[in-house]
Each structure stands twice: as C-alpha cells, then as structure tokens.
Amino acid sequence: MGVLQIKIPSQSRRWVTLLIISFLLIPSLSHAQTVDAGSSRLPLRGPLPVRNYEAVNSLFLLPIPVQASVLARKKQVLDFHFDAPNNFLILPSGGYYTDFEDQRFSFAYTRGIGEGGELSVRVPYVARNGGIFDALIDGWHSIFNIYGGGRGNFENNQFRFDLRDGQTGTVLSQSRAGTSGLGDIVLEYRRALTPGQPGFDDKTGAPDPRRVSISTRASLKLPTGSARNLLGSGGTDFGLGIAVSARPFRRVAFHGNLTSVWHGKTEIDGLRNRPSSIHSLVAVEWLLDGRTSFLAQVDDNPAPHQTGIEYADRERRMFTFGFWRQINPRQNLYLSLGENDFGWAARLAPDLQLSAGTRLSL
C-alpha cells in the first residue's frame, strides 16, 4: 500500500500540540510535592495494563500486563480502564479493510485471598463506531513524521469493517454500521512464587537489586460478548502464564510476562482461529520519584486467526509508552499511547491507541 499523506489543519495541530504538552508535563506538576513518605523505597507501579486491541486480536483472550507481586490477604483493588484503538488499514489486494474506532470501557476487581494468591474479574463494554480521533491522529503522525497512517482523500470518522478469508473467499465481516455491547468477561487467578516486592529484601525491607519476583497466572475468558457483532469470539479461551519483575537499579525496573493461550472454537462463521498462541510482554519502568513512573513496553502475539492473507495474518505487536502517577496514597492513574509504526517494536496494531485509567486501593 502506498504512503498516504494529508495536510493537517492548524486547529488539529493545536490540539495535538496540547495533547503532547499535557502528556509530557502532567507527571511533573507540583514536583516539589511529589516525594511522599514512602519515596525512599520508590515503589514500582508495574507495566501499563494495555494490550493490542487490533480489530480481530481483541476478540480473543489478551492477558493484561502485570508485575510479579500479588495482593496481600483481604487487600482489594478496583481498576477502571478506557482504551480507544483507532483502526485504519486498507490492503490493496482486498480482504481486509478496517476504518473505525473502538471505545473500550473496562472494570476490574481484584482481591487478595491469602497464601500468596489473588483473584480478579474483568468486565468490558465496547462501543464501535467512526470515532472522533482521526484528525488528531493525523496531526500526531505529521508532527513526528510518522507516515503510512495518513487518510489521504478518505473522510474522517467513517465506519467500515470488511474481513474476508483469502483462501475460501468467505465474507467474515462486511459492516458499515457501528455497534456496542458487553465484551468477553475474563476471570484470573494469580499466585506468587516469591514473597514481598521486587527489588527489596522481604524481611528487612532494605533495597536488594538482586531480588527477582515471580508469580504464575491462570486466565479464563468467557463468551459473554456477541460473536455476531464481533464483540467477542463466541468461544472460551484459557491461559497459563508467568510474570517476572526485577529491579537491578534504584530507579530502573524490568517486567516480563509470558502466557500460553488456548483458544476455544469461534462462533464467527468462516473464521479459522488458531488452537493456541504464545503472548509475551517486555516493559522497562523508570521511577522518576515516589509518585511517578514512566514506562515503555512491547506486547506481542501471533495472529489469532488464519485468513490466508499474508499481511492480515502477521503477528500482532504494539509499542506503548506512558506513565503512572500517584494522586493520593490510595489512587493511581495512567495515560499511554500505543503505536503501530515504531520500527521492530511494532508490527500490526491500531493506527494509534489512546489508553487511560485509574487504580483504587480499597
């Protein structure tokens, strides 16, 4: 597909500039007050809870990035997430045409159950439509000279989702109208294999850069979303994985997730999904102070389906950068951007994915 280019109106450029300034400066506001009583420990916030919500990838189980530590007994956490993946991909050969936006609202509840274990449930609601961010995204790409995402002569905020099997010619989706509804609910159990927090001695609380934390996880995706409206796969997925966190330096930590996912047979007519796939994540966390962490991460998994269209069947890989910010001792928020055009670190992902959310400790 040739490179599409577009002139960005000055008004859109102003909005993009404002977004960039806000993104860069929010963590630095009131810096004199950012170091709280626990800042000497510089607590880890963990990877950004964001996955690659590309159009078909989002139908199947996507284990959310986590750090290795788990909640203590009776501790509870509420998470509220908003993800806006903006899809724009037109293959010259046909068979794959996505021009729409999802607004994904997710609620998650996690509770520590003792003995190093925790349980969580995640409930998503998805609205799929033409969206509102097309001009903003073009402005973002223009400012940073990221080409390939421009819309050319295509109108902004349109809706089209066409998907065809390249071998059989079966039409899997040919939608021109938006939809909304409940997505697939995910249940998860995690168990710590090492006690305490990454980078600290469990008994003394003193910093220990040699200390690595490890936990295991088991995930179950239930077919609660409508397969007919492409809000879910219609099948039950199961995952087993491991999370590792290490802190070799006082202000730098690394997080890794590796999960094997088994896909139940989809109810989407003509879609041939893979029986299983391996999901991975690598994240680098830089701790600015006791309340702010910046992160860069890459998540990757093979295409969950097989259409016979080489480009559409490529692995899903997204580069995400953003930050965590403590608002008060019980509340943290995050903001991030995911890109599909970032060299080897991005492969096939939404044109741009804006994510934000908050985490409340009860």
NORHUHU-V392612 format. One line per field, one symbol per residue. phi: phi as a letter, one per 20 degrees, with the letter a starting at -180 (. if undefined). A space follows every 10 residues. Layout:
phi=???
This chain:
phi=.ffecbeegf ffffffffff fffeegfefl gfdeeefeff elffenfffc ceeggegffd fcgfgceffc ffgmfccddc ccccfddbbc egfnnbccba cddddcdccc cfdnlmdbcb ccddcdddaf ncdgffffff fffeleeodf eleffflecb bdbcffeemf eebbdccfbb rfeefcdbcc cfecemdgnc ffeemfgbfe fddcbdbccc eeeeefffel daencedccc bccccccfcg dcccccccce ddefffefgn eeeffbbddc bccdddefbf cccdccbcdb bfgfccdndg ffeffeccec crbdbeebgd ccccbbcdcd cbmffccbbg gbcecbaccd ee
